[in-house]
Amino acid sequence: MLFYSTNRLASPVDFKTALFEGLADDGGLFMPEKFPKIFVSPADGLREIAFGVAKKFTDIPAADLKKIIKAALNFPVPLVSLDKNLHILELFHGPTLSFKDFGARFMARVIDYYLGRSGEKLNIITATSGDTGGAVASGFHGLANIRVFILYPGRRISPLQEKQITALGGNVTALEVDGDFDDCQSLAKQALADAELRRQINLSSANSINIGRLLPQTLFYFLSRQKIKKPVIVVPSGNFGNLTAGLFAKKMGLKVGKFVAAVNKNSAVPEYLATGNMNVPNKTKLTLSSAMDVGNPSNWARILDLYGGNREAIGNDLEAITISESETKKTIAETYKKYKYFLDPHTAVGVAAANKLSSRFNSPFVVLATAHPAKFRDIVQSATGRRMPLPGSLVRIADKAKNSIALSVDYRHLKKILTN
Ligand SMILES: *Cc1c(COP(=O)(O)O)cnc(C)c1O
């Protein structure tokens, strides 16, 4: 299978190249050149479905691919039915309690597999404002051929998020930057653009637009459809990677009623679908569902490409809806009251969208639950009046020692650490 660039100027590349490069040479995002049909039987488990998808897109031999998937997807994905038309697919039982574990763990193991075959080593550098850093650090932790450097803004992320980055050790180095997220990002970009450095060490980023992170996320949609007939699938969205994976699944033959992108106040996509104008604000709005605070969703280029830029065609498959902060809080409160079920603020945006649209569709809704509510228990507590217990994995990480290297915003300091 070859992967072409959404900008169509670079030549198509194979899976391994798309995985290691992240972005095409012309700055575009990689897209699979075709979408083979996938057949899911009712008896297939999580890993069988993931294998069925992955074998169509990669050239990895079946036995190796099965091993990778077994190691990457080592946690359950329950579907919780709140009532007969409202179902929650809990994607938050991985090590960092976020759906991002699926993409990060799969991508990390596939990269490590290729490195093991070629005998190369790779350094990964990633800047984080909080949540992605934890998923990337945990995803790559313990892999033999990769060193990971996570740059995070000191004192500006939550103590628990900091522990998820700094307590791992081993091949994960946490760099606590004396600055804000933009400083972290600019340092990482300088390193990636430093030709001299890149002659000395093999360097890459584990960017969220990597095709290796998207493909395993198609799994969520086949799982939803396996349990519920013709579901309307609601996706709490920020960068629209998850939703892109859903549209990929549809191209692979998934039967679905409709996709719903539920967004917070950062509402460029609902406005585009309504008016045809994509107004990208110069400032991202901060909300309770902070992992969805994205002003200019980078995967939108993939969705436009899938539909040849035809807004009407996109609208046939996809509905997009903006949920306010007060609706998010109200939904957390009411869902707890009605079902004794805790929602994190991201999933709550999805459930609020399902509630708003329920009278328009004569089908059951599946809402993708993207984060564990205990990760946001202050918000959950202020909405419900209940304090949730921390799950065991978070208690264990909170008790571990923080281990980080203080980093100034002087690039020479970073370069010295990377070449050490
Ligand atoms: C990243 C994230 C999202 C948004 O996913 P996209 O693929 O960027 O649209 C939603 N919820 C949570 C908890 C996330 O971490």
Ligand as a Chemical Component Dictionary entry (heavy atoms), coordinates in Angstrom:
data_LIG
# 
_chem_comp.id                   LIG 
_chem_comp.type                 NON-POLYMER 
_chem_comp.pdbx_formal_charge   0 
_chem_comp.three_letter_code    LIG 
# 
loop_
_chem_comp_atom.comp_id 
_chem_comp_atom.atom_id 
_chem_comp_atom.alt_atom_id 
_chem_comp_atom.type_symbol 
_chem_comp_atom.charge 
_chem_comp_atom.model_Cartn_x 
_chem_comp_atom.model_Cartn_y 
_chem_comp_atom.model_Cartn_z 
_chem_comp_atom.pdbx_ordinal 
LIG C1 C1 C 0 -7.042  14.371 21.939 1  
LIG C2 C2 C 0 -8.348  14.267 22.645 2  
LIG C3 C3 C 0 -9.586  14.510 21.985 3  
LIG C4 C4 C 0 -9.652  15.004 20.557 4  
LIG O1 O1 O 0 -9.275  14.027 19.630 5  
LIG P1 P1 P 0 -8.903  14.477 18.133 6  
LIG O2 O2 O 0 -8.513  13.228 17.446 7  
LIG O3 O3 O 0 -7.762  15.447 18.266 8  
LIG O4 O4 O 0 -10.103 15.133 17.545 9  
LIG C5 C5 C 0 -10.756 14.333 22.686 10 
LIG N1 N1 N 0 -10.741 13.957 23.987 11 
LIG C6 C6 C 0 -9.590  13.720 24.646 12 
LIG C7 C7 C 0 -9.656  13.316 26.067 13 
LIG C8 C8 C 0 -8.360  13.856 24.005 14 
LIG O5 O5 O 0 -7.223  13.634 24.684 15 
# 
loop_
_chem_comp_bond.comp_id 
_chem_comp_bond.atom_id_1 
_chem_comp_bond.atom_id_2 
_chem_comp_bond.value_order 
_chem_comp_bond.pdbx_ordinal 
LIG C1 C2 SING 1  
LIG C2 C3 SING 2  
LIG C2 C8 DOUB 3  
LIG C3 C4 SING 4  
LIG C3 C5 DOUB 5  
LIG C4 O1 SING 6  
LIG O1 P1 SING 7  
LIG P1 O2 DOUB 8  
LIG P1 O3 SING 9  
LIG P1 O4 SING 10 
LIG C5 N1 SING 11 
LIG N1 C6 DOUB 12 
LIG C6 C7 SING 13 
LIG C6 C8 SING 14 
LIG C8 O5 SING 15 
# 
